[in-house]
């Protein structure tokens, strides 16, 4: 089972790296694993799609995940290329915005998926373990205990989750069956 909290944080770190390379002039080559070979892809194709096929968000996650990789691959290709063409630079910025938007969808879908998996687990248990109930009732405390109180990953996670919440409230994320 993938730790969805860690998957969200790892995904946010990839977005931060994409944002960094978009503004970089350095010639460091960046490699993005394929959508099958990244941590989320490995989980999706080894057990996620099979174990949770009855949860509609798993298919939505697969589609959004592939779409993210297509856009992110274009940004990485631009970064690894010559960067001399202003049209290509403008396209890389468009591709980055596409990756960023899709990234928010992925974070939202992961959250929905996590909720539905927890709900499914809770329904299958007559008495949920105390730790499980605590995780559901206090997700921020759970995140801090998993990552560590002083971790910089925690700051990234808090900011990203706050931004995701703000976007959800504003209605920027449109998740539907037609993703």
C-alpha positions in Angstrom: 0.0 0.0 0.0 1.3 3.4 -0.9 1.3 6.1 1.8 -0.9 8.7 0.1 0.4 11.5 2.3 3.9 10.7 1.2 2.7 10.5 -2.4 1.2 14.0 -2.1 4.4 15.4 -0.7 6.6 13.6 -3.3 4.4 15.0 -6.0 4.6 18.5 -4.5 8.4 18.2 -4.5 8.4 17.3 -8.2 6.3 20.5 -8.9 8.8 22.5 -6.9 11.7 21.0 -9.0 9.8 21.7 -12.3 9.3 25.3 -11.2 13.0 25.6 -10.3 14.2 24.3 -13.6 11.8 26.5 -15.5 13.6 29.5 -14.1 17.1 28.0 -14.2 19.8 28.9 -16.8 22.1 26.1 -15.6 22.8 23.3 -18.0 22.2 20.5 -15.4 20.4 17.7 -17.1 17.2 16.6 -15.4 15.6 13.2 -15.7 11.9 12.6 -14.9 10.9 8.9 -14.5 8.2 7.7 -16.8 4.6 7.6 -15.4 5.1 3.8 -15.0 8.4 4.1 -13.1 7.8 6.9 -10.6 6.6 5.9 -7.1 3.0 6.7 -7.8 3.1 4.9 -11.2 4.7 1.8 -9.6 1.9 1.7 -7.0 -0.9 2.4 -9.6 0.2 -0.4 -11.9 1.3 -3.0 -9.4 -1.7 -2.8 -7.0 -3.7 0.5 -7.0 -5.7 -0.1 -10.2 -6.3 -3.8 -9.2 -7.1 -3.3 -5.5 -9.3 -0.2 -5.9 -10.9 -0.6 -9.3 -14.4 -0.1 -7.8 -13.4 3.5 -6.7 -13.9 5.8 -9.7 -11.1 8.2 -8.5 -8.5 5.5 -9.2 -9.1 5.8 -13.0 -9.2 9.5 -12.7 -5.9 9.4 -10.9 -4.3 7.3 -13.7 -5.5 9.7 -16.4 -4.3 12.8 -14.6 -1.0 11.1 -13.6 -0.3 10.3 -17.3 -1.3 13.9 -18.3 1.0 15.4 -15.7 3.9 13.3 -17.0 3.3 14.5 -20.6 3.3 18.1 -19.6 6.2 17.7 -17.2 8.3 15.8 -19.8 7.9 18.8 -22.1 9.2 21.2 -19.5 12.1 18.8 -18.8 12.8 18.5 -22.5 12.9 22.3 -22.9 15.2 22.5 -19.9 17.6 19.9 -21.2 17.5 21.5 -24.7 19.1 24.7 -26.0 16.6 27.2 -24.5 17.5 29.8 -27.2 14.1 29.9 -28.9 11.7 32.3 -27.2 8.7 30.5 -28.7 9.9 27.2 -27.1 10.4 29.0 -23.8 6.9 30.4 -24.0 5.6 26.9 -24.7 7.6 25.5 -21.8 5.8 28.0 -19.5 2.4 26.9 -20.9 3.4 23.3 -20.4 4.5 24.1 -16.8 1.1 25.8 -16.1 -0.6 22.6 -17.5 1.5 20.4 -15.3 0.8 22.7 -12.3 -3.0 22.5 -12.9 -2.9 18.8 -13.3 -0.7 18.5 -10.2 -3.5 20.2 -8.2 -6.0 17.7 -9.7 -3.7 14.8 -8.7 -3.5 16.1 -5.1 -7.2 16.5 -4.9 -7.8 13.0 -6.4 -5.3 11.5 -4.0 -7.1 13.1 -1.1 -10.5 11.8 -2.4 -9.0 8.4 -3.0 -7.5 8.3 0.5 -10.8 9.3 2.0 -12.7 6.5 0.1 -10.0 3.9 1.0 -10.2 4.9 4.6 -14.0 4.9 4.4 -14.0 1.4 2.8 -11.6 0.2 5.5 -13.7 1.7 8.3 -16.8 0.1 6.9 -15.1 -3.3 6.8 -14.0 -3.1 10.5 -16.5 -3.4 13.3 -14.1 -1.4 15.5 -11.4 0.6 13.8 -8.0 0.7 15.6 -7.5 3.8 17.8 -4.5 4.9 15.6 -6.7 4.7 12.6 -9.4 6.9 14.2 -6.8 9.4 15.3 -5.4 9.6 11.7 -8.9 10.4 10.4 -9.8 12.9 13.1 -6.4 14.6 13.2 -4.7 14.4 9.7 -2.3 17.3 10.3 -0.9 15.7 13.5 -0.6 12.4 11.6 1.4 14.2 8.8 3.7 15.8 11.4 4.4 12.4 13.0 5.1 10.7 9.7 7.4 13.4 8.3 8.9 14.8 11.5 8.1 18.0 13.4 11.2 20.0 12.1 11.3 18.7 8.5 11.3 21.2 5.6 9.0 18.7 3.8 6.4 19.6 6.4 6.6 23.3 5.5 6.1 22.4 1.8 3.3 20.0 2.7 1.5 22.7 4.8 1.8 25.4 2.2 0.8 23.1 -0.6 -2.2 21.7 1.3 -3.3 25.2 2.3 -3.1 26.3 -1.4 -5.0 23.2 -2.5 -7.7 24.0 0.1 -7.9 27.6 -1.2 -8.2 26.4 -4.8 -10.9 24.0 -3.8 -12.8 26.7 -2.1 -12.4 29.0 -5.1 -13.6 26.2 -7.4 -10.4 26.1 -9.5 -10.2 22.3 -9.5 -12.7 20.7 -11.7 -12.7 17.0 -11.2 -15.2 15.1 -13.2 -15.6 11.8 -15.0 -14.4 13.6 -18.2 -10.9 14.3 -17.0 
